[in-house]
Amino acid sequence: MKHWSLKDQSRFPLKYVMSPYNEPRLTMKPGEKISIEVNDAFSGHLQKDGEKPNFEKYPYANPVTGPIYVEGAEKGDTLTVDIHDIQPLTGKALTVIGNFWWYFNRPQAPAAYNEFTGLQFPDDAHIMPIRDGKVHFNDRIAMPFEPDIGSIGTAPEVESILTTLPGPHGGNMDFPEMTVGSRAYFPVNVPGALLHVCDTHARRGDMTFHGCSILMQAKVIMALNLIKGKKLNWPRIETPTHIMTMACSSSGVTLEEAMRIAYVELVLWMMEYGFEKWDAYKLTSLSTVRVGNPWMVGAKFPKEYLGKV
């Protein structure tokens, strides 16, 4: 098994985009397993209660580990990622009220709201110990440790996309299903696929409204493989109990439309299991909707019905 640490990654400038122009940091063969260390969204520089994000030194969120070049991956293939383990690196997690414009706080678009209301949002770090299988918010509240990878994806074909945003390549999806025991599927758009990984969490719910989940630096063990000649439009996740397709809003695409796309993709995946199209469409009444970040929708279908075509 190959190993890649944050120390290895620090030999290179931090990257905050998923891009076909990012040079690969390591190369893998299909079927190989790798252990990688992944930074938290704030580049690991918040270690104590009350520390504030240094946006002069670390101006962006979600520095990537990678990208990882997968030998033999070509445009039109599918990259699979089997997540075997996610463990905290430091034994602690953190959260911050995020300084991002797409949530209701500071700046850019909501700046007028803040001026009008006089609201000032605190941005000091809240550090939480991880022990005994729990994340301790304080002396009274402890949450189960349920880790996930918030932002993971292959390189888009021609553009560079911030690691804080999602798209058909993957990116910042923020689904709890991206966790141990799951297999993720990503479209390959460029030679080598160029898998980027960042933004690991100790715990999350649906759509973290305040802009920041329970972050942590983590060690992730995963295996990468290829499905040759299988073209995907959007990422997929398979858990032990469900299959889930994903889509996101963007320019000209509402969250409502993203939900429609996710369900069409779900029907197409069910057809691969042998369902007739309109039967699959009717059976989506058994499915559930998962909201990732404010732009990302997942459509989940229980696997118990997949063998009953």
Order of alpha helices (4+ residues) and beta strands (2+ residues): beta-alpha-beta-beta-beta-beta-beta-beta-alpha-beta-beta-beta-beta-beta-beta-beta-beta-beta-beta-beta-beta-beta-alpha-alpha-beta-beta
